[in-house]
Amino acid sequence: MTLKTFEGRTFGKWILSGEHTVIRGGPALAFPLLSKSLHLQYHPSESPLQVHLEGTHGKELLVLFWGVLEQALETLSIHLNQIGGEMRIHSDLPIGAGLGASAALCAGIGLWCQEQGMVKPDNVYEFSRRLENMFHGESSGVDIAVSLSGEGLRFVRGEEFVPVIPKWSPKLYLSYSGQRGVTSECVNKVKALLASNPSNGERLDEQMKESVRIAEKALMSDEAEGFSQLKTSLLLGRDCFEHWGLIPAEFQRHIQELEAAGAWAVKPTGSGGGGYALSLWRDEPPASIKPQLIPLEFLRFSRTNV
């Protein structure tokens, strides 16, 4: 097997609206977190594969990496001992925080497999999504889509991804709640609610879809009209998380801290149960809280400049 040198970058993500409902065919608005990414470099050789994990959260990938790589190779009927050389992964995406770290890893391995001729370009998304099933039981694919594309998307399972380019730039920030969440547990909790109380579960799905609709309208409006619409969207989304039971006490305290500092709306982003909060601000956040916040920009990434 002739292997090629490879270098690629995949991204974290944040979701404006559509969490959980996206698994059941609802729309989601998701954007890349370009300030946090996974950078994979590979140099083939005859020596057994050596892997170096670097970056602020690189070491957290140790167990995950080998599981993903072995699953990818097994799917392709390739044995690990056929892969020699050096692979270096630099990641600043925390695991279990709702920023798409596992998707970035799966997408990175997917791109590497594409470069080696193991996976066709038009199958990289689905190949990477199946790898992510290892973590979530059932991956909607939204994290993979954003991680690979590096652009904001309106995502619906089974449909073509639609780029989202807002007409204005809301003051949106991410901040860590202090508690990590487990995506598979959150997904199962929402499914259990839907099974035990279908009418309530379906009502919440419809409410999250309405949150997405309002958010889309907000981003396509001017700032004067869009701000109040975006606030409404975020609060509708948060209400869904509350009824799903995915806002623990520590996360609730974090929401209250942000609101006391001047945030107009706060919701979980990702699966909930912990992780990061998404907050909307009219003015710049005060200096006392700004160091905790990650500013969000609606930027696009070009793969011609890895």
N, C-alpha and C positions, 0 to 999 in steps of 0.2 A: 504494500500500500504506500503510495507516494503522497506525503502530506505537505501542506503549504504553510508558509509563514502567514500569520493572521494578526490583525489588530482591529478591535471594534469597541464601541461604546454603547451601552444601553442605559436607560434612565429610570429613576424613581417616578412616581406619579402622585397626583392628588386629584380627588374627585370632588367636583363642585356639587353634583347631585346625581342620584340614581342608584346608590348603593343597595345591594341585596336584591332589589326588584330586577336588576339587570340580569340576574341568573335566570329569571322566569320570563325573559323576553322583553322587559321594559328598557327604555332608553337610559343612557348615562352620559353625563358630560365629564370628561376626564382630560387632564392636562399633564404634560411632562414636568417633572421637577428637575430642570436642567442644572441646578446647582448641586444636585446629589446624583451620582451615577456610578455605574460599574464599568471599569475599563479592563478589557481582556486582551492580553498579548500572548502569542504562541510562536515558538521557534522549534521546528522539528529537528530531531536527531535520532541516532540509533540507540541512544541511552534510554533506560526506563523513564517514564514520565515523572517529572518533578514539578510540583505545584507550589507557588509562593503566593501567599495571601497577605495583602498589604492594605493600608488605608485605615481610617478611624474605626471602621467596622469590618475590615477584611477578615480578621481572625474568626469572627462569628460565622463565617461561611464554611468553616472547616468540615463539619459533618454534612452540611447541606450539599456542598460541592461534589463530593464523591458519590453521593446518592444520585444527584442529577446526572452526572457524567455517565455513571454505570447504567442508569435507566436509558439514557439516550443511546448508548452503544448497544445495549441489549435489544432495543427496539430496531436497530439497524443491523442486527446480527453480526456485530463486530466485537471482538474480545479486547479487553483493556490492554492486554500485553502487546497488541498490535499498534498501540499509540505510544510513541517515544518522543522525547524532547523536553522542553521547558514551557510551562504555562504560568503566567504571572497575572494575578487578578488584584486590582486596586478598587476597593469599594468604600464609600462613605454613606452607605444606606443601612440604617439600623434594622435588625431583624425583629419582626413582630410589632412594628410601630405603625403599620398601615400605609407605608410609603412605597410599597411594591418591591421590596428587596428580593423576594423569591422570584418574582416575575423577571426582574432585571437579570438575575443569574440564569434562569431558564432561557430567556431571549438571547443572552450572550452565548450560551452553549449552542443554541439554535443557529445563530449566525456563524459560529465556528464550524458547525457541521455543514452548513451551506458552502462555505469557502472550501471545505475539503471535498466537495462533490458528493457528500453523503445524503444531502437533502436538497431537493429542487427549490429554487427561490420562491416559487408560488406556494410552497408547502411549509415554509419556515414558521409562519404564524401558527398554523394548526399543530405542527410538531412541537413548538415551544409551549403551546397551551396545554397539550397533553402531558408534558413534563411537569407543568405547574399543578396538575391534578394531584401530584404526590403530596402537596402541601394543603390544598383546600378541599380535597375530595372531589369537588366539581368546580373547575375554574370557569368563570364566565368568559374569560379572554380579554376583558377590558384592560387589565394591567399590562398584559403582553402586547396588545395593540399599541398602546401609548409608549411603552418601553421601546418597541421596535421603531415606531414612526418618528418619535421625538417631536410630535405636534399635538395640539389639542384636537379632540375628536368627539363627535356625537356617535356613540357606540350602541348598536343593537345587535344581539347575537344573530348570526346567520345573514346579516345584511352588510352591504358595503359601508366602510367607515367614511364618515363625512367630516372633513376638517372644520374646525370652529375658530373663526378669527373675529374676536370682539371688536366693536366699534369704539370702545373706550376701555380704560384700564382701572378697574375697581381697586381700592386699597384692601387687598386680601393678604392674610398672613397665616402661616402655620405655627403652631406651638405645641410642645410636648406636654401631655397631661400628667406625666410622671408614672404612668402605668401602662404596661404592654398588654396587648390583646392577642388572642389566638383566633385567626381567621376561621378555621374549620369549626371551632366551637361556636362562634357567632353565627355562621351560616346555618349550622344545625339547630341553633336556638330559634332562629327565624322560621326555619322549616317546621319545627315542632309546633310553633304557635299557629302556623298556617294549617297544620294537620288537625290540631285540637280545636281550633276556632276558625274555620274557613272564612266565614263572613267578615270577621275582624281582620284576618290576614289579608284578604282581598281588598278590604277598605284601605289598609295601610299601603298596599302596593299601588292602588290608584292615587293615593295622596302623594306618594313619592314620584309617580309619573307627572302629577300636576306640578310638583316642585321643579322637575326638569323642564316642563313646558314654560313655566314662569321665568326660570333662569335663562333659557334660550332667548325669550323675548327681551329680558333685561339686558343681555349682552349685545343684542342687535338694536337697542334703543340708544338715545343719547344719555349722558350721565344724569341729567336732571330727572328724567323719568325712570331710568334703569336702576338707580340706587335703591329706591323704595321697593321696586319689584324684586331685586336681588335679596334684599332683606327678608321679604316675604318668603321667597324660595328657601332660604337657609333655615328659617324658623319652621317651615313646614317639614323640611327634611329632619331637623332635630326632633320634632314631635314624633316622627316615625321611629327614630332610634330610642326615644324614651318609652314608647309603647312596646317596642321589641325587647325592652329590658337590657339595652346595650350601652347605657350610660351609668357606670358604677359611681359610687360616692366620690372617689378621688377625681374622676373626670368632671363631675358636677361642680366640685369646688373650683376646678380650673376654669370652667365656664363662668362661674360667678366672679372670679378674679378678673377675667378679661372684660366682662360687662362693667364691673366697677371701675375699670381703667378707661372705659369709653367705647368699647366695642358695641356696635349696633346689632350684631347677630353673630352667634357662634353655633357651630354644629360639629359632630365628629366627621372625619373624612376617612374613608376606608371601611373596614368591617365593624368598627366600634369595639366596645368592651375595654377600651384603653386607646393607646396610640396618640395620634395628633388631632388637634382641634383646628378647624378652619374658621377664621374670624374676619368680619367685615367692619371697616372703619370709615368714618366720614372724614376725619382729619388724621394727621400723623399720630401714632400712638405715643404716649408720654415716655420720657426717657427712662422712667423707673421700670417699665415693663418691656421696652423695645429690645433689649438684649435677648429676651426669650423668644422673639419672633423671627420667623423666616419669611421675608417678603416674596410674594409670588408675582411672576410676570408672564404674560401670554406670548412667549417667544417660541420660535421654531428652530429645529436643529437640522443642519444639512450633513448627510453622511459623506459628502465629499471632503469634509473637514473633520476627521475623527479626533 
